[in-house]
Amino acid sequence: MPVEAPVPNDPRAWVDVAVRQNLELQASERAVSAAEQTLNQRKAGHAPTVDAVASYRKGDNDSFGYSNPTDFGANGYRDNVAQSSIGIELNIPLYSGGMTNSQIKESTERLYQSQDEQEDRRREVVLNTRNAFRGINTGIEQIAARRQSIVSGQKS
């Protein structure tokens, strides 16, 4: 039974494939991306916001507070009223008690943690792949040496 060396017989090629296809590394890349997005969101807490607002109300004038029954007798004056408004609202955060800054610091540290965990996983994948590659080649060499010893033993 022939035993052949892995193809390609280059540990760097195997490491490249392992790094590209390792699911834990892919998950850690997503975790880093999520931490970056969270940090950007927290930093936006200092930025002003602009909102478009619109409202429409319909009812009688009493529900809007436009009439006073004492001005128009006991029954008062009632009429149907429609009110609509459209506007732009600008919110400028002046002070939030340090909450925004503390959230930014926390998100920054979580990003660093995610990046460190990603690098740890990458190094572990590289190390395990290199060790497995060496183990395969060592096993192939051991098989070849045993075959040679069998052949030598049969000749003597």
C-alpha positions as CSV (number, residue, x, y, z in Angstrom):
1,M,0.0,0.0,0.0
2,P,1.7,3.2,-1.1
3,V,1.8,6.2,1.2
4,E,2.4,9.6,-0.5
5,A,3.3,13.0,0.8
6,P,0.6,15.6,1.1
7,V,-0.1,17.7,-2.0
8,P,1.1,20.4,-2.0
9,N,4.0,19.5,0.1
10,D,4.4,23.0,1.5
11,P,3.2,23.9,5.1
12,R,2.5,27.5,4.1
13,A,-0.1,26.4,1.6
14,W,-1.8,24.3,4.2
15,V,-1.7,27.1,6.7
16,D,-3.2,29.5,4.2
17,V,-6.1,27.1,3.5
18,A,-6.6,26.5,7.2
19,V,-6.7,30.2,8.0
20,R,-9.2,30.9,5.2
21,Q,-11.5,28.0,5.9
22,N,-11.5,27.8,9.8
23,L,-15.0,28.5,11.1
24,E,-13.8,29.8,14.4
25,L,-11.6,32.4,12.7
26,Q,-14.5,33.4,10.5
27,A,-16.7,33.8,13.6
28,S,-14.0,35.9,15.3
29,E,-13.8,38.1,12.2
30,R,-17.5,38.8,12.5
31,A,-17.1,39.5,16.2
32,V,-14.4,42.1,15.5
33,S,-16.6,43.7,12.8
34,A,-19.6,43.8,15.2
35,A,-17.4,45.4,17.9
36,E,-16.2,48.0,15.4
37,Q,-19.8,48.8,14.4
38,T,-20.8,49.1,18.1
39,L,-17.9,51.5,18.7
40,N,-18.9,53.7,15.8
41,Q,-22.5,53.7,17.1
42,R,-21.3,54.8,20.5
43,K,-19.1,57.5,19.0
44,A,-22.1,58.8,17.2
45,G,-23.7,59.5,20.6
46,H,-21.9,62.9,20.6
47,A,-23.2,63.9,17.2
48,P,-26.4,66.0,16.7
49,T,-29.4,64.3,15.1
50,V,-32.0,65.7,12.7
51,D,-35.5,64.2,12.6
52,A,-38.4,64.9,10.3
53,V,-41.7,65.0,12.3
54,A,-45.3,65.2,11.1
55,S,-48.6,65.0,12.9
56,Y,-52.3,65.2,12.1
57,R,-55.2,65.5,14.6
58,K,-58.9,65.8,14.0
59,G,-61.6,66.5,16.5
60,D,-63.8,69.2,17.8
61,N,-62.5,72.5,19.1
62,D,-63.0,71.6,22.7
63,S,-60.6,68.7,22.4
64,F,-57.9,71.1,21.1
65,G,-58.7,73.6,23.8
66,Y,-59.8,76.3,21.4
67,S,-63.1,77.2,23.1
68,N,-64.4,77.9,26.6
69,P,-68.0,77.0,27.3
70,T,-68.5,80.0,29.4
71,D,-67.8,82.3,26.5
72,F,-70.5,80.8,24.3
73,G,-73.2,79.9,26.8
74,A,-73.9,76.6,28.5
75,N,-73.5,74.4,25.4
76,G,-70.4,76.2,24.2
77,Y,-69.5,76.5,20.6
78,R,-68.4,73.3,18.9
79,D,-66.9,72.9,15.5
80,N,-64.9,70.2,13.8
81,V,-61.2,71.1,13.6
82,A,-58.3,69.5,11.7
83,Q,-54.8,70.3,12.7
84,S,-51.6,69.2,10.8
85,S,-48.0,70.0,11.3
86,I,-44.7,69.2,9.6
87,G,-41.3,70.0,11.0
88,I,-37.7,69.3,11.4
89,E,-36.3,68.6,14.9
90,L,-32.6,69.1,15.7
91,N,-31.2,67.4,18.8
92,I,-27.8,68.5,20.1
93,P,-26.5,66.4,23.0
94,L,-24.9,68.9,25.5
95,Y,-24.2,66.7,28.4
96,S,-25.1,63.1,29.3
97,G,-23.4,62.7,32.6
98,G,-20.4,61.0,31.1
99,M,-22.4,58.1,29.9
100,T,-21.4,58.5,26.2
101,N,-17.7,58.7,27.1
102,S,-17.9,55.6,29.3
103,Q,-19.8,53.7,26.6
104,I,-17.1,54.7,24.1
105,K,-14.4,53.4,26.4
106,E,-16.2,50.2,27.1
107,S,-16.7,49.6,23.3
108,T,-13.1,50.4,22.6
109,E,-12.0,47.8,25.2
110,R,-14.4,45.2,23.8
111,L,-13.0,45.9,20.3
112,Y,-9.4,45.3,21.6
113,Q,-10.6,42.1,23.3
114,S,-12.2,40.8,20.1
115,Q,-9.1,41.6,18.1
116,D,-6.9,39.8,20.7
117,E,-9.1,36.8,20.7
118,Q,-9.0,36.7,16.9
119,E,-5.2,36.8,16.9
120,D,-5.1,34.1,19.5
121,R,-7.3,31.9,17.4
122,R,-5.3,32.6,14.2
123,R,-2.1,31.7,16.0
124,E,-3.6,28.5,17.3
125,V,-4.9,27.5,13.9
126,V,-1.4,28.2,12.3
127,L,0.3,26.2,15.1
128,N,-2.1,23.2,14.9
129,T,-1.9,23.1,11.1
130,R,1.9,23.2,11.1
131,N,2.0,20.4,13.8
132,A,-0.4,18.3,11.8
133,F,1.6,18.8,8.6
134,R,4.8,17.8,10.4
135,G,3.0,14.8,12.0
136,I,1.9,13.6,8.6
137,N,5.3,13.9,7.1
138,T,6.9,12.2,10.1
139,G,4.4,9.3,9.8
140,I,5.3,8.9,6.2
141,E,9.0,8.8,6.9
142,Q,8.4,6.3,9.7
143,I,6.5,4.1,7.3
144,A,9.3,4.3,4.7
145,A,11.9,3.5,7.4
146,R,9.9,0.5,8.6
147,R,9.5,-0.8,5.0
148,Q,13.2,-0.4,4.5
149,S,13.9,-2.3,7.7
150,I,11.6,-5.1,6.6
151,V,13.3,-5.3,3.2
152,S,16.7,-5.3,5.0
153,G,15.6,-8.0,7.4
154,Q,14.3,-10.2,4.5
155,K,17.7,-9.9,2.7
156,S,19.7,-11.0,5.7
